[in-house]
Amino acid sequence: MAVEGFTLTILAHGADNPNDAPAPYAVGVTNDEQPTLPSGTQWHIRASGYEATIVEVGGGLRTLRHDGEDIVHGYAEDTMADAARGHVLAPWPNRIAGGRYAFDGDTYLLPLTEPEHANAAHGLVRWQPWQLVEHATHRVTVGVTLHPQPGWAWTVRFEMTYVLGPDGLTITPRATNLSNTPCPFGFGMHPYLTAGESSLDDVTLTAPLDVMTSQVVQPGDGRDSADG
């Protein structure tokens, strides 16, 4: 039978089983329509020599180019984003040790997304399907509503607006707490900027910092991940 573009085939085994023992049904599903890309719908914008691609899965930045030259290390249209490339990191960036955190007197436990490191990494919207809010030649806004789930007790609406112009790409994030209580919140992105290098070994990063430290941060504990 065909249902909404899919063909479901059920093969019953049993009578033909050489041992006359009950056997499970074999179920096969085939797509009768054009396959969906791993990162979903692609929204393209362009202006002033710049071109960018925003994707449905995660609402992030897949490509950014100027006059044909890559500005970010993106990923191919037919692949899934690896290493959080271009991802929107919300409602927290970085990692929560053990997936456990306290907020407003309550303790929460998130599923571990990096079990080998025993942490919950980079928020809850990276693999969510984002919806188109607005699309013009040089700009696009996408949004998603994050609902309560294990380890997260609030409803938050996120929107990301990407605008291209003479100065490049401007990204404006918006978050609205739709719950009746305060919620913890953090935000980050993973643009993977490139200067045209073939390897990170070819790159030297210079930053005007006096002191930089690294530590595991828990939401609401009042600590920053870097000082100075």
N, C-alpha and C positions, 0 to 999 in steps of 0.2 A: 504494500500500500504506500501511497505517496502522501506526505503531510507537510505542507508549507515548504516545498522545495527539497524535502529529504525523502529518500527511499529506505524503508525499513524492511529487511529480509529476515524471516525467522525460519530456521531449518530445524525440524524436529528429528531427534535421533532416538532410537529405542528399539523399534522392530528390526532395524537393520544392524543393530549392535551385535557383533559376533558372539558376545557372551550373554545376550538377552538381558543385560543389566540396564537399569534406568540410567540415562545420560542427560546432562543439562542441555537446554536449548542453546543453539549458536545464533547469536544476533549480530547482524551486520548493518551498519548505517552508511549510506553513501550520499554525497551532496550532489543534487541535480543542478545546482546553480553555480555561479562563479565563486570560488573559494574566498573567504574573508581573509584579509591580511593579518599576520600575527599581532600587529599593533592597531588593527581596526581601521576605521575611516581615516584618510589623510586629508588635512586641510592645508592648502598651500596659500602663502601670501608673498607679495613682492612689492618693492618700491626702491627707488634710488640705487639700483644696482644690487640690492640685497634680495635674497630669496630664503624663505624658511618653511619648514613643514612641521605642523603640530598634529599630534595623533590622538585618536580616541582612547586607546588604552593608556591610562595614567595621565592624560591631558598634558603630556610633556613635549619637549622640543626634540624632534628627530634629526633635522638637518638645519644648518644655517650657513649660507654662502654669500660672498660678495664678489661680484664679477667672476663667478665661477670657482673661486677659491674657498675651500672649507674654512670656517671659523671655529667650528666645534667638531670633535670626533663623534659623529653620529653613528647610525647603524642602517643597514640596508632595509629597503621596503619589505622584503620577503623574510626577514628574520625578527626574532623577539629581542627586545632590548636586554643587553647583558650589563652587569656591573652598575645598574641603576642609571644608565646613560640617559641624560635629558629628563630624568624623572622629577616630579614634584614630590617633595618630602614633607608630608604633613599627616597628622597633626603634631608630629615631632620629626626632626632630622636626627641623624646619628643613631646611636644604639642604647637601648635600655637593658641593663644587665639583668639577666634572669627573667626578663619580661615583667618584672614586678616594680610597681611604683605606688606612691601614696599621694593622694590629693584630697584636700578639704576634709581630712579626718578619716577617709576610707582608703583601703588598700586594694589594688587591682592587679590582675595577672593576665598578661597578654600571651598569645601563642608565640612560640619562638620561631622566627623566620630565618635565623642562622643557628640552627641547633648545635652545629659543631663548635660554635663560639658562645653558646648559651645566652643569646640575646634576641631582642625584638628590634629589627632595624628599619629605619627610614619611614615610619608611619604606616598608614592604612589605605592610601588612595593610589598607590603606584600601579596596581593591577585592576583598578575599578574602570568601568566604561564611562567616560565623560561625554556629556551631551553638548551639542553646538548651541550657543546662545546668540552669537552674532558673527557674521562673516562678510567682509568686504575685501577689495583687492589687496589692501595694505595692512589689514588688521583682522584678528579673530579672537573671540571670547568663547571659552568652553567652561563647563561647570559640572559639578557632581555633588550629591548630597550624601554625606557619610552618616549612616544610622548606627544606633547602639548595636554592639556585638560583644563577644567574650573579651573582657579586658578593657572595654571602652563603653561608657554609659551615656553618651551625649549624641545629639543630632547637630551636625555642623554643615553648612553650605559653603562650598569652595568654588571660586571662579578665578580663572586665569585669563588675562587679556594680553595678547601679543601684538605689538604695533611696530611696523617697519617705517623708517624715515631716513633722512639724510645723515643722521647721527647713528644709524644702526638699529638694533632691536631694543625696544623698551618693553619690559614685562611688569605687569601690575597684578599682584595677587590680592584676592579679597577672601575673607573668611567671616561668616556670620554664625554665631551661636544661636540655634533655634530651640535650644532646651530652656527649661525654666530655672536652671542653676548654672553657676559659672563652670567653665571647663578648662582643663589645661590645654595649652596650645604652643606649638613651635613650628617653624617653617624653614625650609631650605630647598635648594635645587642642585642638580648635578649636570652642569652644562658641558664638562670636558672640553675646555677651550684648547685650541691648537694654534701654534705659530707656523705650521707647515712642517714640523719635525717628523722624521720617520720613526723615532724612538724617544722615550722620555730621557734616555741617556744623553740626548742632544740638547736638552733644555736646562737652563739655569733660572731659578726663580729668585727674584729679589723682592723683599718686603720690608717696609719700615717698622719693624717690631723690635722692641728692647728685650722682651721676654715672651716666650711662647711655651705653654704647658699643654699636656694631653691628659685627659682624665675621663672616666665614665660619668655621665651626668644623668641624674634622675629628674624627671619633671617636677617642678615645684620646689626643688631643694635650694634655689637661690644661687647656684653656682654657675659660672660661665665655663665653657670648654677651653677658652684661651684668655690669658691675662696679658695686658701690654699692647 
